[in-house]
Amino acid sequence: MLEELATRVLVELRSANGPVAIGAVASALGTTSRHVAHPLSWLVERGLIERTGSRRGTRYAPLVARRNRPGAAAELTEKLAGA
């Protein structure tokens, strides 16, 4: 269940234009901020996304997408599958 929601969160972050607040992610997925908080932390811990700012200014963005290098998508899939 966690991995499934984390995948949906990651897809949403990758489709965004820049860092996104937790509320925006939750809204796009049709759920609450509380519901996506754990998957966001899980993705940060695994090095798939980065967290910047603090409190209400916290934003999330995918790391692999910013690298823009060959094989980044495959690396992302492997990291997510191996979690």
N, C-alpha and C positions, 0 to 999 in steps of 0.2 A: 504494500500500500504506500509506504513512504517513497519507494523508488518510483512508483507510477506518478505520484504527485510531483516529485522532484523533477521528473522528466517533463511534465507539463509546464512547470515553473521555468525550467531551463529553455524550453522552446519559446515561451513568452518573452523571456529576457533577450534571447537571440533575435527576436523579431522587432524589438524596441529600438528606437533611435536614441541611444545613450542610456546612462544609468537611470534606474527606475525605483520609485518608492514602493515599499511593501503594500501599501493600499492600492496602488495602481495594478500591481501584479494580482492581488486578490480580486479586484474588481474585474479584470480581464478574464479571470478563471471562474468568475461567478461564485466566489466564496469569501471568507473573511480573512482579515490580516492574521488573526490568531491561528487559522488553519494552515497558512503558508509559512509561518515563522519557522517551524521545525525543518521543513524541506529546504528553506533558504540557508539556514545554519548548516545543515547537512552538506549542501553543495559548496559552501564556503570552506568547510573543514576538508573537503576532498580536493580543493584547489580548482574547482570548475568555474566558480564565480568569485568576484571580489565585493567586499562591503566597504563603502566609504562613508564618511560623515558619522554623526551620532544623533541619538534620539530622533526627533522628527525630521532631521536632515539626513538620515541614513538612506543610502541608495545602493542598489545592486546592479552589477553588470557582468556579463560572461567574460572570462579571461581568454578563452580559446578564440573567440570571435575577434577580439582586439589584436591578437597576434597576426592574423591574416597570413598564414603560412601554409604550404602544402602539407597535407596529412592531418591538419587540425581537427577536421570533422571525425576522422577515424580514431584519433586519440581520444576525443570526447566520448565517442561511443564505447570504446574499450574501458575508459575510466568509469563510466556509468554502469556498464555491465559487470565490472569487477567489484562493485561496491557491496 
